[in-house]
Amino acid sequence: MAYKQHANIPAVTKLAGTALTGSYQTIATFQDDVFMLFIFNSCDEPVQISLDGGTTTHFELENESVAVDLRSNEVGIKTPTIQVKALSSVPTSGSVRITAVQNSAGFS
């Protein structure tokens, strides 16, 4: 059986917690639709995640991780730019990491 499309799972993108500020910073820009996201926050302070380039805050994460399975609802995020910022205090340790499952075009 042939697959309808091939998945691309790029290398983990990472941003050090000490590099975060109160303004959104880009952690990953994808060139194709994303169907599943794995977001890991190991920072010692909460962070906020935006999936639309900093327009909307979609997640607030303490020292935790989240898996977002969009494919289960047969949807995806069209070429997202994922950004992260410190919620209140800038972290002094840890990082935010993103891995995504997407079509085969990749990310930049």
Protein Blocks (a to p, Z undefined) as FASTA:
>chain_A
ZZfbdcdddddddddfklpcfbdcdfbdcfbdcfbdcdddfbfbdcdddfegomacfbdc
ddddddddfklnopacehiadddddfklccfedcddddddddfkbpZZ
